[in-house]
């Protein structure tokens, strides 16, 4: 399955879309479309294996946010809700609807905002290693936890982290404070769409107690933990893909039961 790679402009900002779908179905209107949003400093490359697994049965779009993934420095910082608007507009303007938004690390904040602001097209959100734990907001502690996480990541992911951070350094520095100050629990409490939280059992950034509190804040939520670190979607790509598919299937069945006249 070959990827369709497009760089589009939304309100003057460049967003790159890497679309992969089952053979011959790149432009079909089948649903849902799974949108993958990377973490701070990262790019679509952090989802390469998960996208391959998901695209066997879904149209998938991995996004490079402005200033990341080799895109030019945007010259400004973005709040999570601004990124969410850019992502949803970029994807829907290419013909996709009924979105499952999967965000990893900082991308989880974008996914939550997409679920809050675009309920007409976003049907559920998946948060992989969500940040930032309100008991561990210090940037120094976050940096230390990131260093520890390298021990739990494979050679490929560590190489992706190193090279992606290097080429997005200017945007990375801009986004540190908005990411740190984001009030995840408050925003998750306001969500009406279902929430799936996935974390690695060895993740030193999104710890077990934090994952439980995120799910506890959701009106409809579930927590699943898998062996691995902060980028658990790397080593557990097939398992995470199955979780996303099963989560979507369950939500569809529940919605169908709700529509049955009583």
CORKA-V98252 format. One record per helix or strand of 2 or more residues. SS is the DSSP state (H for helix, E for strand). FROM is the first residue (numbers start at 1). TO is the last residue. If there is no record, write none. Layout:
BEGIN
ss	from	to
SS	FROM	TO
SS	FROM	TO
END
This chain:
BEGIN
ss	from	to
E	4	10
E	13	20
E	33	37
H	44	54
E	59	64
H	80	92
E	99	104
H	106	117
E	122	128
H	139	152
H	155	167
H	169	181
H	184	189
E	194	200
H	208	217
E	221	226
H	232	235
H	237	259
END
